[in-house]
Amino acid sequence: MAADTAFWVEGFEHVAGRLVPTTRRTALGESNALQQAEALARRLPGAAAFALVTGEDGSEAQTILGAFGDVPDDVMDGLAGG
């Protein structure tokens, strides 16, 4: 069994002074996720594209592919490598 990768996009909005995820969409691949996040950030305060790789042993590794507009600090920290 090979590793499996899932891609998605999350949009963020300001609620009670905080950025919270409000919209989640699946994506077909890395470039599609980045394109969707960029487009979503034109309508919302911010958006980010993510990938989740599940290894053959069941391990998981989440990666932040890109962020556009206003996103929570923890997303930006993950994008910068921690």
VOLUMTOR-838668 format. One record per residue (C-alpha): residue in one letter; x, y, z. Coordinates in steps of 0.2 Angstrom, whole numbers, plus 5000, padded with zeros to 4 digits. Example, Ala and Ser with C-alpha at 12.3 -4.5 7.8 and 13.67 -1.06 7.14 Angstrom:
<sites>
a506249785039 s506849955036 
</sites>
This chain:
<sites>
m500050005000 a500750174995 a500650335005 d499050435002 t498950625001 a497350725003 f497250914999 w496051045006 v495751225008 e495151325023 g494451495023 f494551605039 e493451745045 h493451865060 v492251815074 a492251905090 g494051975087 r494751805082 l495151725065 v494151555064 p493951425050 t492351445042 t492451365025 r493251195020 r493451125003 t494350974996 a495551004982 l496150894968 g498050924971 e499351044977 s499151174963 n497251164964 a497251184983 l498351344981 q497251414967 q495651384977 a496451464993 e496951614983 a495251634976 l494351604992 a495451745001 r494751864988 r493051844996 l493551805014 p494851885025 g496051745023 a496251565017 a497551425017 a497951265007 f498451105016 a499050935012 l498950775023 v500050625019 t499550465027 g501050335027 e500950155024 d501150135043 g499650245047 s500750395052 e500150565046 a501050725042 q500050885039 t500851025028 i500351205025 l500551235007 g500151415007 a499151555015 f498351705008 g497651865017 d497351855036 v497551685044 p497851625062 d499651645069 d499751455071 v499451435052 m500851555048 d502051475061 g501751305052 l502051385035 a503751465041 g504251295047 g503751305066 
</sites>
